[in-house]
């Protein structure tokens, strides 16, 4: 029988040989899942031997990772803003970079206790909308997505995290089915130029939904729709925050200004990349 330490060593080597970054962490996450334990337990029990059934379960998970399936998809969940979100093949996995958008919106709100209405276009897992609701106790939010399976994931996350009564989820092609005005409009839209998608890491290009990635020829198609339609739905003193890809902030800011909005801030993520454009009337 193999010890925990030994199986982690072998799995890390196999993942590294396959060109997978963060191989050791991935191996530990997958083994913890197979055992139903956490990382601390693995560390404390490294000399222990694995039962045959646990070793077989881990082998199945490892095989999926070697096929370049993302860890979040294999595990079925991912943490974002200290909340745990269900992830499926119909959703983009939440990224740490996107927490920049949550921070940007909160920075614009002088009174977090106000009654606010939020609109999240292309909600995916609902991670942006639900993270903001966790900080805004009297806010309510609407999540928009075109794929009904994606909406089902977002709604499930909302209910499981305790926000079911403060959210609604609506199938819509961007603005088409939206009604009313909102104090906060946010979006992490598809922004990868179409011709660049094939060159992305296999975890993204093969396993994440194309509709959440493909931003058209220049990556800006969604921003044109967002900028053109926002005037009808933003309150007089409302704020908009849109995540952008590397090098896109200036172009997105220009689109918003051409549509009559004022750009208030461009915020950088932890890597120093301009990641979020904030605008208002």
Secondary structure as the mmCIF struct_conf table of DSSP 4:
data_model
#
loop_
_struct_conf.conf_type_id
_struct_conf.id
_struct_conf.beg_label_comp_id
_struct_conf.beg_label_asym_id
_struct_conf.beg_label_seq_id
_struct_conf.end_label_comp_id
_struct_conf.end_label_asym_id
_struct_conf.end_label_seq_id
STRN STRN1 UNK A 3 UNK A 3
HELX_RH_AL_P HELX_RH_AL_P1 UNK A 4 UNK A 17
TURN_TY1_P TURN_TY1_P1 UNK A 18 UNK A 19
TURN_TY1_P TURN_TY1_P2 UNK A 21 UNK A 22
HELX_RH_AL_P HELX_RH_AL_P2 UNK A 23 UNK A 35
TURN_TY1_P TURN_TY1_P3 UNK A 36 UNK A 36
HELX_RH_AL_P HELX_RH_AL_P3 UNK A 39 UNK A 44
TURN_TY1_P TURN_TY1_P4 UNK A 45 UNK A 47
BEND BEND1 UNK A 48 UNK A 48
STRN STRN2 UNK A 49 UNK A 49
HELX_LH_PP_P HELX_LH_PP_P1 UNK A 50 UNK A 51
HELX_RH_AL_P HELX_RH_AL_P4 UNK A 52 UNK A 66
TURN_TY1_P TURN_TY1_P5 UNK A 67 UNK A 68
HELX_RH_AL_P HELX_RH_AL_P5 UNK A 71 UNK A 75
TURN_TY1_P TURN_TY1_P6 UNK A 76 UNK A 76
STRN STRN3 UNK A 77 UNK A 80
TURN_TY1_P TURN_TY1_P7 UNK A 81 UNK A 82
STRN STRN4 UNK A 83 UNK A 86
TURN_TY1_P TURN_TY1_P8 UNK A 89 UNK A 90
BEND BEND2 UNK A 91 UNK A 91
HELX_LH_PP_P HELX_LH_PP_P2 UNK A 92 UNK A 94
HELX_RH_3T_P HELX_RH_3T_P1 UNK A 96 UNK A 98
HELX_RH_AL_P HELX_RH_AL_P6 UNK A 99 UNK A 108
BEND BEND3 UNK A 110 UNK A 110
TURN_TY1_P TURN_TY1_P9 UNK A 112 UNK A 113
BEND BEND4 UNK A 114 UNK A 114
STRN STRN5 UNK A 117 UNK A 121
TURN_TY1_P TURN_TY1_P10 UNK A 122 UNK A 122
TURN_TY1_P TURN_TY1_P11 UNK A 124 UNK A 125
BEND BEND5 UNK A 126 UNK A 126
HELX_RH_AL_P HELX_RH_AL_P7 UNK A 127 UNK A 135
TURN_TY1_P TURN_TY1_P12 UNK A 137 UNK A 138
STRN STRN6 UNK A 140 UNK A 145
BEND BEND6 UNK A 146 UNK A 146
HELX_RH_AL_P HELX_RH_AL_P8 UNK A 148 UNK A 160
TURN_TY1_P TURN_TY1_P13 UNK A 161 UNK A 162
HELX_RH_3T_P HELX_RH_3T_P2 UNK A 164 UNK A 166
STRN STRN7 UNK A 167 UNK A 171
BEND BEND7 UNK A 173 UNK A 173
TURN_TY1_P TURN_TY1_P14 UNK A 174 UNK A 177
BEND BEND8 UNK A 180 UNK A 180
STRN STRN8 UNK A 182 UNK A 187
STRN STRN9 UNK A 192 UNK A 192
HELX_RH_3T_P HELX_RH_3T_P3 UNK A 194 UNK A 199
BEND BEND9 UNK A 200 UNK A 200
HELX_RH_AL_P HELX_RH_AL_P9 UNK A 202 UNK A 205
TURN_TY1_P TURN_TY1_P15 UNK A 206 UNK A 207
BEND BEND10 UNK A 208 UNK A 208
HELX_RH_3T_P HELX_RH_3T_P4 UNK A 210 UNK A 212
TURN_TY1_P TURN_TY1_P16 UNK A 213 UNK A 213
STRN STRN10 UNK A 214 UNK A 214
TURN_TY1_P TURN_TY1_P17 UNK A 217 UNK A 218
BEND BEND11 UNK A 219 UNK A 219
HELX_RH_AL_P HELX_RH_AL_P10 UNK A 221 UNK A 229
HELX_RH_3T_P HELX_RH_3T_P5 UNK A 230 UNK A 232
TURN_TY1_P TURN_TY1_P18 UNK A 233 UNK A 233
STRN STRN11 UNK A 234 UNK A 243
TURN_TY1_P TURN_TY1_P19 UNK A 246 UNK A 247
HELX_RH_AL_P HELX_RH_AL_P11 UNK A 249 UNK A 258
TURN_TY1_P TURN_TY1_P20 UNK A 259 UNK A 260
STRN STRN12 UNK A 262 UNK A 268
TURN_TY1_P TURN_TY1_P21 UNK A 270 UNK A 271
BEND BEND12 UNK A 272 UNK A 272
STRN STRN13 UNK A 274 UNK A 280
#
